[in-house]
Amino acid sequence: MVDENKWGILYCPKGGWRNGKRWEKIERALKQYHVDYDFVQSENTGSVERLVRMLINNGYKTIVIVGGDSALNDAVNCLMQLDRQARDEISLGVIPNGVMNDFAHFWGFRENEYEQTIGWLKERRVRKIDLGCIRYTNKNGERCHRYFLNCINIGLIAAIMNLRRKTRHLLGSRTLSFISSFILLIFQRMDYKMHLKINSDEVKRKVMTVCIGNANGYGQTPNAVPYNGLLDVSVVYHPEITQLFEGIYLFVKGKFLNHRSVHPYRTREVIVKEASHALVGIDGRLMKTPVGAYAISVEQEVVNFLIPV
């Protein structure tokens, strides 16, 4: 077993010719702060859970993901397979390096600020954080569940986030990918028949998109925090086309909740009784659409996360 002070680092390359340069800068910062670490690199998105499990099994107590929201999602789902006692001995950290780094941004971690990030992680300030959890039935009739750090999107935004992920890989620019995703949006279905139960309210009507946030939900649940035992929910009814452009503007400006078509809630659980043909995204990654009704809840203070000083 390894020294419990040694970091286990999982590097998830995001592609492009700068991959090697990025790791060289991270490596220099690690040496600058005299971090004792071992390093593994993921071959693809499917290998992240296997490699995190390997780090856990080899006794690393500090696991740092050099990656984005999807890689962090895989990591916390591995951690949640452990019993509480074993999980309490492990702390998870992040050096943002993904297509989407929303959960890292929530805490103030920024891409390319490697020295600052590693300096903060070295201080080992640990906070227990909440996770959201979706419980659903898959197409084989099996009961499944999956945890999330940032948010679940149901409907149009799940489709846009999927497009944005694909276009970001192609275009390399966050702004270009957002604009191109918005243009492609006109070819998407704009509303979905939904039946939701949120607290004592029943929403039974056509809905454009729903965001259920444990954190800021890519700007759709800007007041959500992953340490209050609650989920923030934004239900967006289908706006007129002029309101849609206004909504995109407010979304970019961080004032999404000000839009007249957005209806916010705060709750411990959302029951989705019906969401016909609506795609579901979890931490920015499309998941296979659940069959039938499903529930989304919060589990309080279940993972140790390294936060800035």
Order of alpha helices (4+ residues) and beta strands (2+ residues): beta-alpha-beta-alpha-beta-alpha-alpha-beta-alpha-alpha-beta-beta-beta-alpha-alpha-beta-beta-beta-beta-alpha-beta-beta-beta-beta-beta
